[in-house]
Amino acid sequence: MQTISIFSLCFKYIRQKKLNTLLTTLLLGLGVSMIVFILLVSKQVEKAFQHNAKGINLVLGAKGSPLQLVLCNVYHIDVPTGNIPLKEAQKIAQNKQFVKKAIPISLGDNYAGYRIVGTTTDYLSLFEAKILQGRTFSKPLEALLGAGVAQELDLKIGSQFVGSHGLNAEGSHAHEEMKYTVVGILQKSGSVIDKLILTPLESIWKVHDTHPTTASLKEDYDHENCDHNHEEIAEDKREITAMLIQAKNPLAMLNLPRKVNAETNMQMASPAAEITRLFSLLGIGIDLVRILALILISIAGLSIFISLFNALKERKYDLALMRGLGVSKHKLVGQMLLEGIFLAMLGLITGLLLGHIAVAQTGIWLAQQGQIPLTGFVFFLEEYAVIGFTLAVGILSALIPALRVYRISVAHVLAER
């Protein structure tokens, strides 16, 4: 009976102090949600970057920003730095001392906002992609669709479509005279390949004839100024956007970029190094948000402490009376601690829900933009640390008021009344 009455009294008090409870819950909830949001997003983004760059040690491309080179050709979330001659890229790829495998890719067109990537079947091995329906491409203008493309655009084996110039669907020029035919659909892999349309390199050259469209590869490329002579580009003048390279050993990863960057008009960048640099730049902002979140949680803890300390003054007589009726000191201390824990739990649950819902909504928005997939329906082990820290704040905030309950002099308090 004592246990039931203590729980009842705890909940009754919290209900009576609705404003304090609401304020504490909001402060704690906001702090927790910010930490959870950062945790979920950073973990998933890091995992996605690692997964999409699996097997790619180096990227060879046109001079420019190395980060842009990596983001465009590995993660497909930026525009290319330009074009490089296929012949020159092959010379580097044939360096057996440093290169284990080299996979060319050529960009420049899209269909309904999804990138059309000219490449070889080796590209599939980078993501361990498997065919769900049909087969892989074998000749120009055959298309192999990522799972996300097929689902979103409702394309099937045998479907035909026309690519448009540029990497953005809006306002791009359609190549009406050249139609792609879907010959295969890939299984869902959870990687960037789900959002790509793959085709042989020859498709890109065939569609663009004499003008290598990836020469600038900017989204504002003026297609109307292109010269349509419909003559095939000479073999030695073929161009690609980039070459994805698997290095033979760690020494190759150090020496090959240095050699290419110094001796050619191309550049070579490491996805691992560039993404590490990107995260280090973003880390400053993330740390500031974490600090703000911890401040909010600390303020919420202070709010719990003030609330319980004031409650102790108001309920001193009731607590002394309960002691006089036989309720032990330990039970009363437990009641105060229970109130602190309950307030912390309210804020914690609110924060966890807000954080996961915010990530889920962000994921929906990013999916519409064709960017890195995020989901709120995931739980990381690090969230246990957030739970433990929040509950510890609640317990510590209630500890001093609880200890003061333990020291209440029953006779003195009752005599004052």
Secondary structure, DSSP 8 states (H G I E B T S, - for coil): -HHHHHHHHHHHHHHHTHHHHHHHHHHHHHHHHHHHHHHHHHHHHHHHHHHHTTT--EEEEESS-HHHHHIIIII--S-----EEHHHHHHHHT-TTTEEEEEEEEEEEEETTEEEEEE-THHHHHTT--EEEE----STTEEEE-HHHHHHHT--TT-EEEEEESSSSTT--EEEEEEEEEEEEE---SSGGGGEEEEEHHHHHHHHTTS-GGGT--TT--GGGS--------GGG-EESEEEEEESSHHHHHHHHHHHHHHSSEEEE-HHHHHHHHHHHHHHHHHHHHHHHHHHHHHHHHHHHHHHHHHHHHTHHHHHHHHHTT--HHHHHHHHHHHHHHHHHHHHHHHHHHHHHHHHHHHHHHHHTT-----SS---THHHHHHHHHHHHHHHHHHHHHHHHHT--HHHHHHH-
